[in-house]
Structures are given as C-alpha cells and as structure tokens.
Amino acid sequence: MQTHRGSELLNTVFERDPGPPFGMTGQQSRDSDGVFDLGNSLAFAGLSLFTFLLYARPNELLPGIFGTFLVIKLVAILTALTYSVSMLNSGKPLTVWPLELRMLCLIMALAVVFMPFAISAQDTVDVFTETFFKIVLIFILIINLVTSHRRLTLLLNVMLMCASGLAIGAIMDFLSGKYTKGRIVGAVGGMFSNPNDLAVALTLLVPLAVVLALSTKGLSRLAYVACTVTLSLCVLITFSRGAFLGFIAMGGLLLWRLRPRFFLAWAATALLLVGAVSLMIGSGNRLSTILDPATDETGSAQERQLIFQRAALVAARHSLIGVGMGNFHHYSIRELKAHNSYLEVWAELGIAGLIAYLTLIFAPLRSLRDLELRTTGGQDERAKQGYYLSVGLQATLGAYIVCGFFSSFQYQWYLYYPVAFCVALRTIHASEESRVAHAAVEADTVGVIWPQTEAGRLWPLGR
C-alpha cells in the first residue's frame, strides 16, 4: 500500500526522464548528464546566493561597499539562465507542474487580465515587475532544484542565519533605547522595513528553527535553540499584534504535533506561550489592545476596523472583475492597505484570485499531514527528517494563515518560500519511496529468475 501511494504521488509531482533524445547515443547521453549535473549545481548555488541576498540585503546594510547596484537582480537572472540552459541541453522539461505552481500562474494571469480595468495600470506593473515575477521565478527554481534534504536544509540555514542577524540587531537597538518612542524595525528594508513586516518574517521562521533543533544533536542543536530564542524575542518586542497572534497559533500547532514525542519541547513551548500571553495582558502596551481595541490611544486599531469594512465592501462589489493588482489603495481610506491579505486579494483579483490564493496556502497542508503520518515513529534518518520538516512547515503555514488576517503581504516573499519548500519536501520523499520500491522489486525479481541454493549455485553439482 505504501509503495503504491509513493509511486502515485511521484507521478503527480515528478516528470519522468524520457531517456536520451531521439538519435542521441549512450555516450552523448552520459555527456549530457554530466553537463546537466554541473548546470544543476551551479543553478542551486545561484539560488542559495539569491536567498542570502534577499534576507541579508547587503546593498542596504552596507551601501558604501555595494552602492546602488542591484546585485540580487543580476544573480536571479544568471541563475535562471543557467538553470534553463542546463535543462534544455539535457532534453528535460523546464519545470514540474504541481497544483501550487498552477495557482501561482493563475494569479499572474488574472493580474494581466484585470490590468485594463485598473485605475492605475502602472501600479499593477510595479507590483508585478518589482516583486511578483521574481517570486514566481524563484518558486520554479526551488521546486526543481531542491531535490534532497541536504539542499533543503542548506537553504533553511541561510534564511535562519540572516534572520538571526537582523533579530540580534533589532534587539540591541531596543535595549539601547533607540526606539523609546517608536517600535523596532529591521536594519534593512524590503520585507523587514517596518515592525509588522519584520515580525511576520521572523514568526514564520521560528517553527523551522524549532524542528531543526529537535532533529539535530550537539552544537548544531544549541545553535538552532539560540536561533529560536532570538527570533521569538524579537517578534515579541516588535509589539506587532497580527504577528503576535500568528506566533501563538504557531506555538499551538507545534504543541499539538510534537507533544507525543517530546515532553520537554512541549513544556518549553507552553512556557514560552504563557509568557507571551502574560506580556500581552499585563504590560498595558500595544499588544493589550488586541483584547480591547477601544483602548488603543494611537487610533490604529479603530482605523483598521474601518479599513476592514471598506475592503469587504470593495471585494463584494468587484468579485468578478477585480480592481487590479496593487490598486486597492485607490479605494481605501487615505490610500492605506486593507491590512487583510484575503480581502485585498479578493478586491484586486476577484473571487477567482482569492480561490487561487487560498488553494496555494491550503493545498500543501494535506500532503504535509500525509507525510507526517507516514513518517511518524520512523527511526531512520529519512523518516525523522520528513517528520520534523512536515510538522515545522505546517506550523509555518498556520502562522501565515493567522497573520494574513491582519496584514497585506500577499505579494511578498513570506508565503512562497514555505510553499515551495512543501512541494520540494513532497517530491524528495516521493522520489525516495519510489527508489526503495524499485530496489525491492528488483531484489524480488532477481530472487525469482535466479533462485540460489544452499551452495550458492543455480543447480547444485553432483545431482
């Protein structure tokens, strides 16, 4: 049963290698495979460098050294070209086509279709070219290049390392009193440019740090634990209400999934959540307004309630033909965002866009849950890695679902890296199951065709 399910899953996410192209000799095929392996490795190195540049943002952190030259765009272009040439030269398809990628392409198509109806077509062009097109490109590279646990872990380490550096810098600024009248922000811009964005980005990485800590030993475990504590502390001192609720949801999911295995991890997480709730209730700060929005002296909570109502009205009126990607602010109060990703997608891309967006979020959860069940209790390294990563990614998506109700980041990177990792993890384990099943079939076949006797011969001598 497991063999059949693994093979079936493999067929849905993997394009089978058709073998040497027509007219190509075996030697030519081997040469092509060598070129493909080199191109594949170079493309993955480019993907890793892009991820580092995306999270570290050296152009903004050290402008005197890097200047205004956009290295990250150059790396993305060269990586995509290297990957494309490698795949075309080997005769392989450019990409697999899982459901998640098809939904991403549907969102792109709707953005183009609704552009003529938008108040500002330039706003759509700006969102599409500055962020979303790069998201789709990197998504494709991840689901095709991350083909092993080693590669997946490497990318996660790059993200955690960069995020921890930003968190440490933000915590030091907070302790120094730099933001006594304001809220801490990241040292760089982009998706770390304000407290809410910084908090969401770090919240989504916390569960991945937790499961990597549980799946390793020694100094590596200590490093991941330190990363978990650093990211969690930074999330709390941003005083972001939406990220705080996402953090609580993430912790609850980890408690639910990991409790049967690790009592100490369960107890530590529970203690952290109790402390976080105490901070919200007892400090009298911005987080306490979650329970009573009327007490927000800045008026932010009340303003968000009005924007929420406006977003719901705009979404209802433009359910078939959206107002256009990046155009909701023209219909909002003082051109503010909706502070709700779901309503803003609905308003801008219509009900079809909302369905595609929700499918992109929820579709991976089913396969992650299936992988978790199939690897629960497994003692080999492959099963343990699959179990922990599936749990961690479920917690990340759970945190994103909650945070999405309080922020408009639907066209940012927060969702698309985790979803791409989900697809990659699914593919990795389907491939491994298929190889194990294939090896078992070959062993059975050899045993049937070439039965061995006690002497190790097909027919014993002297009989």
Buried (B, 14 or more C-beta within 10 A) or exposed (E): EEBEEBBEBBEBBBEEEEEBEEEEEEEEBEEBEEBBEEBBBBBBBBBBBBBBBBBBBBBBBEEEEBEEEEBBEEBBEBBBEBBBBBBEEBBBEEBBBBBBBEBBBBBBBBBEBBBEEBEBBEBBBBBBEEBBBBBBBBBBBBBBBBBBBEBBBBBBBBBBBBBBBBBBBBBEBBEEEEBEEEBBBBBBBBBBBBBBBBBBBBBBBBBBBBBBBBBBEEEEBEBBBEBBBBBBBBBBBBBBBBBBBBBBBBBBBBBBBBBEBEEEBBEBBBEBBEEBEEBBEEEEEBBBBBEEBEEBEEEEBEBBEEBBEBBBEBBEEBBEBBBBBBBBBBBBBEEBBBBBBBBBBBBBBBBBBBBBBBBBBEBBBEBBBBBBEBBBEEEEEBBBBBBBBBBBBBBBBBBBBBBBBBBBBBBBBBBBBBBBBBBBBBBBBBBBBBEBBEEEEEEEEEEEEEEEEEEEEEEEEEE
